[in-house]
Each structure stands twice: as structure tokens, then as C-alpha cells.
Amino acid sequence: MISKHLIPALIFLITTVAIEAQEKWIAEKSGTTANLNSIQMIGQNYGWVVGGNGVMLYKNKDRWELSPKITGEDLHSVFLLEQGDGWAVGGGGTILRLEANKWRKYPSPARETLYDVEFFDAEQGIAVGANGTILKYDNGEWKLCLTGITKGNFYCVSATEETVMVAGGMEYGSVPIVTFHKDHMEDFTKSYDHGYLEIFDIALSNMRHSFAVGTAGTIMCDEGLSWTRDKIFNKIPTLNCVAFRDDSDGISAGYFGTIIRYSDSGWKMEKVPVKAALKGVCICETAYYAVGEKGTILSKIRIPGGQDNQTVSSSSAIQVEAYPNPSSDLIKIIIPREDDFVAAEIAITNQYGQIISNNVLNPDLAGQVYRINTSEMKDGLYMIRITSANSKTALGKFIVKH
């Protein structure tokens, strides 16, 4: 007979084992052996993956299913505006449009391979590609722009509401990181020249922090002043992709099944069940995803209170109250009143990790209501992150539904 004094300990042990098991990376069945290049999820039951030879997969509740091919070109990037609405780009200037969950070819002014696509909103987007190609989508039409910056390849684009960053590389040459305003693209700035390194992906974790990854395990960070190269790991393979939820929760992946995760304590290596080259990652709600060669799809669910959830766990962050939730026109956020917590900044991000707003707070707002207009925000899940002057964090979330 088990002593009643041992029961709490056994419950704790069983719960801990269960959490650790669920927080491990698992390989999902993709139904294909094609190389997969990009993934984006909207919730854990809906998302798209694109890859080699025009392969496209969609998440149907708890399984992945192949979608009819629209093209035979390799597809390199997918971006979802909302469920059933998105874009994909690939070889030969291919642009595909997803509307009402159906894909179709979209007129493209480019013939060069397009490697990445991102949208500010439903009406404006950017795509980048080989030989310095940059396209802008506006008023229903894609147009070539900013030609002549480089003869190298632009592999990636990342954007906030107004600022755009593109980066890339070329063999035996240098391709700078380029920054410009979405409405004044002609006034671009070569913000950093990293020499012969190739940058394969770039992510903005908030308005002032950017991360870039690339060849030979390159990890670079820009905190608003200049780009610096992080020398964290002695030996790490080339990193192909990076994504951030906010400035303390990010993920990067690359060759030989390499996955590293970023938190308040810095980057750390993850245990992964495959050795395949990984080409795309995303973070959605409490889940992380990675895709790669030979049909590889990996996922990891973060469990509240788990050992791997230190960056957003209720045990390590002050909880933020917001109402009404869901909201249609105005969300009221109560600024925490806690000992040793003087709110300095509030950031709102959408479910893709894109920054919607980032504002400095008056220290006198503690315990008071901070209002945000949600009437122009898209339906979906939004994250609240309030940072104090001494780097403590308060977290919350709300839903916009019109």
C-alpha cells in the first residue's frame, strides 16, 4: 500500500514526466518525401507548408494533407494573412494566391527565383529573390522596384508596420542588409555589410531588436545601434531560418537537424529527433514548428508551467488583465501594480510575432487602464508584453473579433 504522504510526490513526478514528454520535438507524418522550405500556422489546426517541385501541404485538424499542385516550380516561402487567405512564391518568379482556401497563379513581373514574401496587411506586401530582385504588392498588382542594389541574391525579408529589412548573399561577394520605409522604398539604407557571409533569414523581435542567421552558424543581432555577431556556440552548422514571437522567445534551425531556441537567458541547443536539413520555422500560440528535407515536419508544444516555458510561464511573469476580451473596437489593459515593477514599455504582437504597436509608458500608469483601438486590427489572437525598467516582464493576450 502506498503511503498517503507519498501521493503528492507521485502526482508531481507523473505530471513532470508528462509535461517533459509533451514538450519534446516530435516528427509529424507529412505524406511526402519532397524537400519542404517554409511553414506558417494560424492556430494548431490550420496552416500551410510549401516545398520542392510545387508541393503544398495543409493542416487538416490533426493531420497533414497534400494539396493539388499549381506549379512544378520549387516554392520557397508561404505567408498567411488569415485562414484561407495568403501568398506563396518560388522559382521562375512564381507567385501563387490563396483565396477561400484555393490556390491560383498570380501575375508576376519577375522571372528570377523568389525566395521570401511578407505582407504588412492585406493590401501591401514585399517579395525578394535572386539577382537583387525586390517586388512590391500594392493595389492588387506586383511591381519590380529597387533594382540595381546588388547582383547577389536576397533570400529574406522581414517587416514591421512601416520598416522593411532584406538580406541575402552571393558566392565570392558581399550583399548588405538593406533597410527602407515601405512607402519610400527609393530611400533605402545599406544598414550593414557583413562581408562574404550569406544571410538566409532575418526576423524583427520588436521595433528595436533584429536577428539574422546564415552560413557557418552565423547569428547576428541589432539592438537599434549596430549589428553585432553573437559568438555563442563554438561549432554550429549553417542556420537557414529564424522566427520570433517577441523579444524573449525565438527559434532558429539549420542543417543536420539543428534547432536553437532563444529566451531571456540567451540561445540554447534543442534536442531534435532527426538529422535532416531544416529550412523553415514558425511560432504560433504555444507551438513551435520546423520543416525541412525529405518531408520533415517537426513540432513542439509548450506546456504552461513546464520546464521549457520559462519565458512566458505564469510562474515567471506577471499576468496582464485585458477587457473586454474578445474585443471589437477597444481593448482596456490594466498596467500591473507590483512591487519592484515600474512599467516602461508596452508591445502588442499578432499571432505571427509581428509588432503591431510598441510604446513607452508613463511610470505613473501603474494600476491604471491603458487603451488600445482595435477597430482596424484584424480578427485573431494578440499578445501583450509589458517590460519594466529593470527588465521584468508582464504578459497577457486578447482576441480581436469584429
Number of C-alpha atoms within 10 A of each C-alpha: 3 7 6 8 8 9 11 10 11 12 11 11 12 12 13 15 13 13 19 15 12 15 19 18 20 17 17 15 13 22 13 16 13 19 23 33 29 27 28 24 26 21 17 18 13 18 23 25 29 28 27 21 18 22 25 26 22 21 18 13 11 10 14 21 17 15 16 12 14 14 18 13 19 23 31 28 26 28 24 21 17 17 17 16 16 23 22 29 30 28 23 17 22 26 24 21 19 20 14 10 11 12 20 14 15 16 14 17 14 20 13 18 24 31 30 27 26 25 22 19 11 16 11 17 18 22 29 28 31 24 19 23 27 24 22 20 17 13 8 9 14 20 16 15 13 15 13 11 15 19 16 23 26 32 27 26 28 24 24 21 15 11 17 21 23 29 29 28 28 18 11 9 13 19 27 24 23 19 21 19 17 21 11 10 15 12 11 16 14 15 14 16 14 17 12 15 21 28 30 28 26 29 26 28 22 23 20 12 16 20 24 28 27 23 18 15 22 22 23 18 18 16 13 10 8 9 19 15 14 13 11 13 12 6 9 17 17 22 29 29 27 29 28 26 25 23 21 18 21 25 23 28 29 31 20 16 24 23 22 20 19 18 18 12 9 12 18 14 14 15 12 19 12 16 14 19 24 30 28 30 29 24 26 21 19 15 16 21 22 30 31 28 20 16 21 26 23 23 21 18 20 21 17 15 15 18 13 17 18 18 18 23 18 15 13 15 17 20 21 17 19 21 16 15 15 18 19 18 15 17 22 17 21 18 24 21 14 11 6 10 19 23 26 19 17 20 20 22 21 24 18 22 26 24 22 17 16 16 12 12 18 11 14 11 16 17 12 13 16 15 13 13 12 17 15 11 16 18 17 17 19 22 20 22 22 27 20 17 13 11 13 16 22 23 22 19 20 21 21 21 16 14
